[in-house]
């Protein structure tokens, strides 16, 4: 299986929204999402303004990562991989792209998302704060990675 990691483009947003929606569908504690069309429009905007990387296998997008510009150039806004390819190294490769030209990055993950928490810990991110997200009433944990000196 050959995985291509490339810069994402606006037209990739629809496939990435499908990945995100599938994750929400399989996550019982996650709140319902917006309707499909407004969500696609929102992510198309993100793909125009933020740095985005997608993982692709034989033309199929199987994962993506965004690193924000508006809310800080070092904040990861999303990192998702299709269910059947989690733990295959794709998430690590996407995270490595986000780290590539940074001295530090920040990423938030819900306390209930144990798989993500373990992944970020394994990849050298440490917890720096916690807060209840008002819209979901879920505990959200801020993680930070610093480039070793």
C-alpha positions as CSV (number, residue, x, y, z in Angstrom):
1,X,0.0,0.0,0.0
2,X,1.6,3.2,-1.2
3,X,0.4,6.3,0.7
4,X,0.9,9.7,-0.9
5,X,0.9,12.7,1.4
6,X,0.3,15.9,-0.5
7,X,-0.9,19.4,0.0
8,X,-4.7,19.5,0.2
9,X,-6.8,21.6,-2.2
10,X,-10.3,23.0,-2.0
11,X,-11.8,20.1,-4.0
12,X,-10.5,17.6,-1.4
13,X,-12.7,19.1,1.3
14,X,-15.8,17.0,0.4
15,X,-13.9,13.7,0.8
16,X,-12.4,15.0,4.1
17,X,-15.8,16.0,5.4
18,X,-17.0,12.4,4.7
19,X,-14.1,11.1,6.8
20,X,-15.0,13.5,9.6
21,X,-18.7,12.6,9.5
22,X,-17.9,8.9,9.5
23,X,-15.8,9.4,12.7
24,X,-18.7,11.3,14.3
25,X,-21.1,8.5,13.3
26,X,-19.0,5.9,15.0
27,X,-18.4,8.0,18.1
28,X,-21.4,7.7,20.4
29,X,-20.4,10.6,22.7
30,X,-20.0,13.1,19.9
31,X,-22.7,15.7,19.3
32,X,-24.6,15.8,16.0
33,X,-22.9,17.7,13.2
34,X,-24.3,20.5,11.0
35,X,-26.1,19.6,7.9
36,X,-23.9,18.3,5.1
37,X,-23.9,21.3,2.7
38,X,-23.0,24.0,5.3
39,X,-20.3,21.7,6.7
40,X,-18.8,21.2,3.2
41,X,-18.8,25.0,2.6
42,X,-17.1,25.6,6.0
43,X,-14.4,23.1,5.3
44,X,-13.9,24.4,1.7
45,X,-13.1,27.7,3.3
46,X,-10.7,26.1,5.7
47,X,-8.9,24.4,2.8
48,X,-8.4,27.8,1.2
49,X,-7.1,29.6,4.3
50,X,-5.2,27.0,6.3
51,X,-2.4,24.7,5.6
52,X,-3.8,21.2,4.7
53,X,-2.3,17.9,4.0
54,X,-4.1,14.9,2.7
55,X,-3.2,11.2,2.6
56,X,-4.2,9.4,-0.6
57,X,-4.1,5.8,-1.7
58,X,-4.8,5.1,-5.3
59,X,-6.7,8.3,-5.7
60,X,-8.8,7.9,-2.5
61,X,-8.3,10.4,0.3
62,X,-7.9,8.4,3.5
63,X,-6.8,11.0,5.9
64,X,-6.2,14.7,6.4
65,X,-4.6,17.3,8.7
66,X,-5.1,21.1,8.9
67,X,-2.9,23.6,10.6
68,X,-4.5,27.0,11.2
69,X,-3.5,30.4,10.2
70,X,-6.2,32.6,11.7
71,X,-6.2,31.1,15.2
72,X,-2.5,30.7,15.3
73,X,-0.2,29.2,12.7
74,X,0.9,26.5,15.0
75,X,-2.6,25.1,15.9
76,X,-3.8,21.8,14.4
77,X,-7.5,22.2,13.6
78,X,-8.1,18.6,12.5
79,X,-6.4,15.3,12.0
80,X,-8.5,12.3,10.9
81,X,-7.9,9.0,9.2
82,X,-10.5,6.5,7.9
83,X,-11.4,3.8,10.4
84,X,-9.8,0.9,8.5
85,X,-6.4,2.6,8.2
86,X,-6.0,3.9,11.8
87,X,-2.8,2.6,13.4
88,X,-1.2,2.2,10.0
89,X,1.2,5.2,10.4
90,X,-0.9,7.6,8.2
91,X,-1.8,9.9,11.2
92,X,1.8,10.1,12.2
93,X,2.9,11.1,8.7
94,X,0.2,13.8,8.6
95,X,1.2,15.1,12.1
96,X,4.9,15.1,11.0
97,X,3.9,17.3,8.1
98,X,2.3,19.7,10.5
99,X,5.4,19.7,12.7
100,X,7.9,20.0,9.8
101,X,8.6,23.7,9.8
102,X,7.5,24.6,13.3
103,X,9.2,24.9,16.6
104,X,6.0,24.0,18.4
105,X,2.4,23.0,17.6
106,X,-0.8,22.8,19.7
107,X,-3.7,20.4,19.2
108,X,-6.9,19.9,21.2
109,X,-8.5,16.5,21.8
110,X,-11.6,15.5,23.8
111,X,-10.9,13.7,27.0
112,X,-13.2,10.9,25.8
113,X,-11.1,10.4,22.7
114,X,-8.7,8.1,24.3
115,X,-7.3,6.9,21.0
116,X,-6.3,10.4,20.1
117,X,-4.9,11.2,23.5
118,X,-2.7,8.1,23.4
119,X,-1.6,9.0,19.8
120,X,-0.6,12.5,20.8
121,X,1.2,11.4,23.9
122,X,3.2,8.8,21.9
123,X,4.1,11.5,19.4
124,X,5.6,13.7,22.1
125,X,2.8,16.1,22.8
126,X,2.1,16.9,26.4
127,X,-1.0,18.1,28.1
128,X,-0.9,21.8,29.0
129,X,-4.5,22.7,29.8
130,X,-8.1,21.5,30.1
131,X,-11.4,23.3,29.6
132,X,-15.1,22.4,29.1
133,X,-16.2,23.2,25.6
134,X,-19.4,25.1,25.9
135,X,-21.0,24.0,22.7
136,X,-20.6,20.2,23.5
137,X,-20.1,20.3,27.3
138,X,-17.1,17.9,26.7
139,X,-13.7,18.2,28.4
140,X,-11.2,19.4,25.8
141,X,-7.5,18.9,26.4
142,X,-4.8,21.2,24.9
143,X,-1.6,19.4,24.0
144,X,1.7,21.0,23.0
145,X,4.7,19.7,21.1
146,X,8.1,21.5,21.1
147,X,10.9,20.7,18.7
148,X,13.8,19.2,20.7
149,X,16.7,21.5,21.1
